[in-house]
Amino acid sequence: MAEPENLIETLALERIEVNLFRGTAPDEQGPRIFGGHVIAQALLAAYKTVEGRVCHSLHCYFIRPGDPSVPILYDVDRARDGKTFTTRRVTAIQHGKQIFNLAASFQEDEPGVEHQDPMPNVPLPDTLSDQPGWGDRPRPIQMRPVDLQDFTKPTVAPPIQNIWMRSLAPLGDDVVLNQAMIAYASDMSFLSTSMRPHGLGWQTPGLQTASLDHAIWFHRPSRFNDWHLYAQKSPSAFGSRGFNLGEIYSIDGALVASTAQEGLMRYRPTAKA
């Protein structure tokens, strides 16, 4: 079996000016770049202009499909450097046009009161099977769904998903790399939560999907080489858009991050002969 893609190498950026960086995406991803790839690279570009502070939130919009056959330019705007918080805006450019933009906020480490939602009571990853990869290539993010769906023959199910995830590339304690991998993984499976009540899957004829916007709030540091539970739900689908919320927990139950996404879910069933 082929070796999984090394995301640390795939997401690496080249600095070509003080606030300008170049990245690439593997052609094997398909006709357009995976959304989590651009989120992770844009976050890494922002981090290259920040010192001593950690990202606590990011908000982004997908504007045009990314072209995996050409490099991506990431232009970082140093919007503000405050006493405690730093703000950055990142624009991803291909063929002279914006394909994506991101706003991120970074904070100095501060103590404070704490509380969190409890982690859902679900089977542990050691009792579950891996979700299949893309063709013959294993995923760089290992995934073990609690309720595995066959996307070629989807069935109607509640708008809820619980998936265990972890990075196969070694990350150590590097906060930046761990956040980038979580950002990458946070776009995996998310929109499919909206499809479940309608018996739709990625390969359903007549279904057009795309991420429209995405947000992440990082609550606590974690090591994404360990298993994390991605608990997802879809409160609404309307107007050819599916809305999804997620919570990412470390295996010991700590709430690491929260996510939100709205995606295009345009369904035009093909006429039967």
N, C-alpha and C positions, 0 to 999 in steps of 0.2 A: 504493500500500500504506500502511496505517496506520502511524503512528510507534510504536516500542516504548515501553512504560511506563517512565517515569523513576523508578527505584527509590529514588533519593535523596529525591524528593518523596513517594513512596508510603509510605516507611518513617518519615518525619518524625514526631516526637512533640511534643505540647503538654504543658508542665509545668503541672499544676493544683494542686499542693501540693509541699512540699519533696521528698517521696519518692514522689509519685504523678503518673503521666503518662498521657496519653490518645493512642491511635493509632487508625487506621482501616485497613480493607482494601478493595481495589476489588471491587465487586459482580461484575465480570466473571470473577473467579476461579472461580465456580461456587457450589454450594449450601453449601460449607464453606470455611474459610480455609485456604490452602496452609500446610503446617507450617513451611516455611522462612521464611515471612513473620513468623510469631509468634516464631520463634527469633531472627531478626535484630532485631525491635523490642524484645524483652526484653533482648537484649544491649546495644542502644543505651540503653535505660532504665537499666540497671546502670551503664553508662559515665558517665551524667550525674551520678552520685554518687561518682565516682572521679577523682582527680587524679594525674597523673604516673606512672601504672602501666598496664601493658598486659595484656589478658586472655591467659592461657596455657591455660585449659581451661574448658569448660562442660558441664554435664550437665542434661538436661531430660526431663520427662515430659509427654506429651499426655494430658489427662484427659477432656475433652469436645470434640466438634466445635465449631470456631469459627463464629460467625454473621457473615458479611460485611456484613449490613445494619445492624449497630449498632457503635458504637465499642468499643474494647478498653481497659480500664483496666489499667495496669501498676503494681503496688504493690511498691516496692523496700525490702527489709529490709537495713539496713547491719549485717550480721552481725558483721564484725570488720575493724578497721584495725590491722594489725600493722606491725612495723618494715620488713618486706620485702614481705609479702603482704597483700592485701585480699580479703575474701570478701563476696559479695552474693547474696541470694536474691530472686528476682523472681516474683511471682504475677500471672498474667494473668486478668482477671475479665470476664465478660459475664453479663447477666441475674442478677446477684447470686451467681454461682457461679464457682469456679475452672475454667478451661478448660485451663490449662497452668501449669507452674512450672519454674523454671530456677535452678540454682546455678552461680555463676561465680567463678573465682579470678583475681586480677590480681597482677602482680609488677613490682617495679622492675627496670630493665635491669641485668643482671649478666653479666660475662664467664664463660666456662667451657669445658670440653673439648667437642668436637663429633664426631659421626658420624651417618650416616643410611643408610637403604636406598637403593639405586640406582633411578632412574626406569626403568620398563619400556621396552623397545625397541619403539616403535610408530611408525606413520606420523605425520608432522608435520601440523598442522592445515591448512596450505596445500594439502595433497593430498586433503583430505576435503570432504564436502558438509555443509551445515547440516542439523540436525534440524528438521523442520517445527515451526511454532509452534502456538498454540492458535487454531484456526479462521483467521480473517483477521488476527489480531493477532500480530505478531512477538514473540518472547520477549525480555524485558529482559536475560536471560542468553543469550548466543550459545553454541550447543552444536554440536559436530562429533564424532559417535560414530565410533570406529574400526571398529566392526561394527554398522551400523545395522539395527535390527529394525523390522519393520512390526507395530505393536501391534494392528492389526486382523486380521492373519494371522500370529501369532507362530509360530516354529519352535523345536524343542528345540535348546538350545545350552548350552555349559559355563556354570557360575555365575560368570562373569567379565565385566566391562565396563570399557572404557577410553574416556573421553569428554573431549575438549578443551572447555574452557569459558572465558568471559571476560565481564566486565560491559560493557554498552554505555554506561551512564551514566559520565561522567568522574569519576574518584575522586582523581586526583593521588596524593600521598604520604601522605594522611591514614590513619593506622593504623586508627583506629576505623571509618571508612567501608569500608576494604578488608576488615577482618574481618567487618563486618556483611554485606557482599555475599557473601563466601565462606560465611558461615553460611547465608544465604538459599539459595545455589546447592547447598550440601551435601545438601539434602533432595531435589534434583531427580534423578530416575532411580534413586535408591539402592535402594528396595524392589524395583524391577523386576529387579535382579540375582538375587534369590531366585526369581523367576518363570521365568527362562530354562531351567533343566533340566527344567521341567515343561510347556514349550510354552504358558505362560500370558501374557496381556497385560492392560493396563489395561481393555480393552473386552471381555474374555472373559466371556460370560454365566455367572452363578453365582459369580463371584469378588468377594469383599468385601475391601478393603484399607484400612489406616490406619496411620500412624506411631504407635508406642507410646512409644518413648523414643529419645533421640538424644544423642550426645556428640561433642565436638570438642576436640582438643588443637592449639593454635596453636604451631608450633615457631619459625617465622621470619617476619619481615615481608615483604610482597610487594606488587606493584602488580597488582590483579586486572583492570585494563584490558588487560593482556597475557595471552596464552594460558596456561592452566594445565591440566595433565592430571589428571583425576579417575580414578584406578585403583581399581576396586571388585571385591570378591569376596564370595561368600556361602558361608561354611563349613558352614552348617546351616540346614535348615528342618524344623520339628517342632511338633506341637501347634497347627497353624494359625498359626504364627509363622515369619517368615523373618528370619534374622540376617545382617547385612552389615557388612563392614569396608571402609574406604576410605583412600587416601592421595592427597593433593593436592600436585602438583609444579608449580613454575614452569617455563617453557619451557627454562630453562637447567639444569634437573635438580635444583634445590634442593627438598627436602621441606618444604613450607610448613605443612601441617596433616595430621592423621590424624583419622578419623571412625569411629564405630560406631553402628549402629542396629538395633533390633528392631522389626518391624512385623507387624501383623495380616495374614495371608494365608489367609483362610477360603474354601475352594473347595467349593462344593456344586453339582456339575454339574446342569444342568437336564435333565429326562427328555426323551428323544426321542419324537416322536409315532409 
